[in-house]
C-alpha cells in the first residue's frame, strides 16, 4: 500500500470510529439524558479506551454538539431529497414519520430546550446554529406554503405550528405508548401523526 493509500485508510478508520462514537452517544443520550452520561460510558459502549475517545472529542459537550449536528444534517438531507411533487403537508407528515422512527430507534435523544446547559453550549457552536437555522427556515417556508394551500390553519402563527411540530419528535408519549400501551412502531407513528395533524377532538363522520 502506498503512503497516500495508508493515509486514506487511516482517515477512513478514524471517521468510522468517530461515527461509532456518535452512534453510542446518541443511544446513551436517549437512554440516560445528558446529565447522567459520562465519557467513560461512551468509551465503554464503543469499546475504546478513554484516551482514544479524547483523540476524537475533548469533552462531553463537544461530543454531544457533534451528535446534534449530525442529527440536524440528517434531517436536512431527508428534507432535501423529498420529491417536488409532494404537497407541503405531505412533506411535514413524512418528516415527522422519519423523526419518530429515528426516535423509536434510539436516535432522537432530547430537545435542547430541556436543559439550560445543553442549550448554552449548543448556541455557542456556529456549526450547530447555522444548521439549526437553515432547518428552521426551510420548515418555516413549508408551513407557509401549507397555510397558503389551506392544509394548515392560517390563523395560527408559523412559530406555534413549528414548535408544536418539533415537540412531537421528543414527546414522552412515544415511550408510554410503547411500554404501557404495547403498540408496535407502525401504530405509534400512525397515532402520533394523527394527534399532530388532526388533533384529539371528535371528527366528523364521512
Beta strands, then each sheet from edge to edge (+ up, - down):
end
